């Protein structure tokens, strides 16, 4: 197996599953690690995407399009990839213990242990007595000597995502710029489900009202660029009574 971990430290609450649905276009084996992590098992996808480097490039391009800050790391074991993504991609042995989530930090500091490599050098029997077998199991999973069962995310049959805007927006260009982030998520979900949509709805949420923008297509499509062009035409004719504070994109009836 080969795992790619995504650590998204600034991910807004309630967004992880939307990013997971987008990531399913790269592999059906996507696993959630709340609140800020995703794991993708990609060994079976490498040939399809032209190798690991090209796959990582595609991931970064999509994350940039969604304006998401992410740290990516690769490892044969899921837990090692996860820890490495939290630690900026450093080698497993060089990672600070903080990335592991172990709750015996004060004990380790008192005995001068600060990295995973230093922890691995401690006698296992004494470590199990002091910190419990669960810690050893996690270390073994990171080393790949013990298998780790993961539950895989199932992409939903319809799309619904909300985006809070950092500031009120009153013009079409600003709304389209924000909506593109959600359209990229929609494109990823549609690619994962090998489907397209014949229409979608963008709801503009204002302080005391909401405006619904409906976009219909003559034939199913999934590309964010094309959907954005159609949305641009709709927004250009729109007259808003008040600024928009958030947007919600919805699409169903995948075909």
C-alpha positions in Angstrom: 0.0 0.0 0.0 1.0 3.6 -0.5 -0.8 6.3 1.5 -1.0 10.1 0.9 -2.0 12.1 3.9 -3.5 15.6 3.8 -3.2 17.8 6.9 -5.5 20.8 6.6 -4.8 22.9 9.7 -7.1 25.8 8.7 -10.0 23.8 7.4 -13.3 25.4 8.3 -15.6 23.3 10.5 -17.9 21.0 8.6 -15.7 21.0 5.5 -13.7 17.8 5.8 -16.3 15.5 4.2 -16.7 17.9 1.2 -12.9 17.7 0.7 -13.1 13.9 1.1 -15.8 13.7 -1.6 -13.5 15.8 -3.9 -10.6 13.5 -3.1 -12.5 10.4 -4.2 -11.8 11.3 -7.8 -8.2 10.1 -7.2 -9.0 6.9 -5.3 -12.0 5.1 -3.8 -10.0 4.6 -0.7 -10.3 7.9 1.2 -10.4 7.8 5.0 -11.3 10.6 7.3 -9.0 11.6 10.2 -11.1 14.4 11.9 -10.9 17.3 12.4 -8.1 18.2 9.9 -6.8 15.1 8.1 -7.5 12.9 5.1 -5.8 9.7 4.1 -5.8 8.4 0.5 -4.6 4.9 -0.4 -3.2 5.6 -3.9 -1.1 2.6 -5.0 -3.8 1.4 -7.4 -4.2 4.9 -8.9 -0.6 5.7 -9.8 -0.7 4.4 -13.4 -4.0 6.2 -14.1 -2.6 9.6 -13.0 0.9 9.2 -14.5 2.8 8.3 -11.3 3.1 9.6 -7.8 4.6 13.0 -8.5 1.9 13.8 -11.1 -0.8 12.6 -8.6 0.6 14.9 -5.9 0.7 17.8 -8.3 -3.0 17.2 -9.2 -3.9 17.1 -5.5 -2.0 20.4 -4.9 -3.7 22.1 -7.9 -7.1 21.2 -6.6 -6.4 22.3 -3.1 -5.1 25.6 -4.4 -8.2 26.0 -6.5 -10.3 25.5 -3.3 -8.0 27.9 -1.5 -7.1 25.3 1.1 -3.8 25.2 2.9 -2.5 21.6 3.2 0.6 19.7 4.1 1.0 16.5 2.1 3.1 13.5 3.0 3.6 9.9 1.6 4.4 6.7 3.4 3.7 2.9 3.1 1.7 3.0 6.3 -1.4 5.2 6.9 -0.3 6.3 10.4 3.2 7.2 9.3 1.8 9.3 6.4 -0.6 11.0 8.8 2.2 11.9 11.3 4.5 13.0 8.6 1.9 15.4 7.2 1.4 16.9 10.6 5.2 17.3 10.9 5.9 19.0 7.7 7.0 15.9 5.8 10.0 15.1 8.0 11.2 11.5 8.3 9.3 9.4 10.8 12.2 9.1 13.2 12.7 12.9 13.2 9.1 13.8 13.9 8.3 15.6 17.2 6.1 13.6 19.5 3.4 16.2 19.3 2.3 14.9 15.9 1.4 11.5 17.3 -1.3 12.7 19.7 0.2 10.6 22.5 -1.0 12.0 25.9 2.2 11.2 27.9 4.0 14.3 26.8 5.1 15.4 30.3 6.5 12.0 31.1 8.5 11.9 27.9 9.8 15.5 28.4 10.9 14.5 31.9 13.1 11.7 30.6 14.4 13.8 27.6 12.4 12.1 24.8 11.1 14.6 22.1 11.0 12.7 18.8 9.5 9.5 17.5 13.0 8.1 16.8 14.0 8.6 20.5 10.8 6.9 21.6 11.4 3.9 19.4 14.7 3.3 21.2 13.1 2.9 24.6 12.5 -0.7 25.9 9.1 -1.8 24.8 8.2 -3.7 27.9 8.8 -0.7 30.2 7.0 1.6 27.7 4.0 -0.6 27.7 3.9 -0.7 31.5 4.2 3.1 31.8 2.1 4.2 28.8 -0.1 1.3 27.8 -0.2 -1.2 25.0 -2.1 1.2 22.8 0.9 3.4 22.4 3.0 0.5 21.2 0.3 -0.5 18.8 0.2 2.9 17.2 4.0 2.9 16.8 3.8 -0.5 15.2 1.1 0.7 12.8 3.3 3.7 11.9 6.2 1.3 11.2 3.9 -0.9 9.1 4.6 -4.0 11.2 0.9 -4.2 12.4 -1.9 -3.6 9.9 -4.3 -0.8 10.5 -8.0 -1.2 9.5 -9.4 2.0 8.0 -13.0 2.9 7.2 -13.4 4.4 3.7 -15.6 7.4 2.9 -18.5 6.9 0.6 -19.1 9.9 -1.7 -22.7 11.2 -1.3 -25.3 10.9 -4.1 -25.8 14.7 -4.2 -23.8 17.8 -3.4 -24.6 20.5 -0.9 -21.9 22.8 0.5 -22.0 26.2 2.2 -19.2 28.8 2.2 -19.0 31.7 4.7 -17.5 34.7 2.9 -14.7 36.6 4.7 -16.4 39.9 3.9 -19.7 41.0 2.5 -19.8 40.8 -1.3 -22.1 42.9 -3.5 -20.7 42.3 -7.0 -20.8 39.4 -9.5 -17.0 38.9 -9.8 -16.6 38.4 -6.1 -19.5 36.0 -5.9 -18.1 34.0 -8.8 -14.6 33.9 -7.3 -16.1 32.4 -4.1 -18.4 30.0 -6.0 -15.5 28.5 -7.9 -14.2 27.0 -4.7 -17.4 25.0 -4.3 -17.6 24.2 -8.1 -14.2 22.5 -7.8 -15.5 20.4 -4.9 -18.5 19.5 -7.0 -16.3 18.6 -10.0 -14.3 16.2 -7.8 -17.4 14.5 -6.5 -18.8 14.1 -10.0 -15.6 12.7 -11.2 -15.6 10.2 -8.3 -19.1 9.1 -9.3 -18.3 9.1 -13.0 -21.3 11.5 -13.5 -22.3 14.9 -14.6 -25.1 17.3 -13.7 -27.8 19.0 -15.8 -28.2 21.9 -13.4 -27.3 23.3 -10.0 -28.4 26.0 -7.6 -26.4 28.7 -5.9 -28.2 30.4 -3.0 -26.9 33.8 -2.0 -27.4 34.3 1.8 -28.0 37.9 2.9 -28.6 39.3 6.3 -32.4 39.4 5.9 -33.1 37.6 2.7 -31.7 35.1 0.2 -31.4 35.0 -3.6 -31.5 31.8 -5.5 -29.6 31.5 -8.8 -30.5 28.4 -10.9 -28.3 27.2 -13.7 -29.5 24.7 -16.2 -27.4 22.8 -18.8 -28.5 21.3 -22.1 -26.3 18.2 -21.4 -24.6 16.8 -18.3 -21.3 18.4 -17.4 -18.9 18.3 -14.5 -16.0 20.6 -15.4 -15.8 23.5 -12.9 -14.7 25.9 -15.6 -17.7 25.3 -17.8 -20.1 25.4 -14.8 -18.4 28.6 -13.7 -18.9 30.2 -17.2 -22.6 29.5 -17.1 -22.9 30.8 -13.5 -21.1 34.0 -14.6 -23.8 34.7 -17.2 -26.5 34.3 -14.5 -24.7 36.5 -12.0 -24.1 39.3 -14.5 -27.8 39.9 -14.8 -28.4 39.8 -11.1 -29.4 42.9 -9.0 -28.9 42.4 -5.2 -30.9 44.2 -2.6 -28.2 43.8 0.0 -24.6 42.3 0.3 -24.1 38.6 0.4 -22.6 37.1 3.6 -22.5 33.4 2.6 -23.2 31.1 -0.4 -24.6 27.6 -0.7 -24.2 25.4 -3.8 -26.5 22.4 -4.3 -26.7 19.8 -7.1 -28.5 16.5 -7.4 -29.8 14.2 -10.1 -26.3 13.1 -11.2 -26.3 11.4 -14.6 
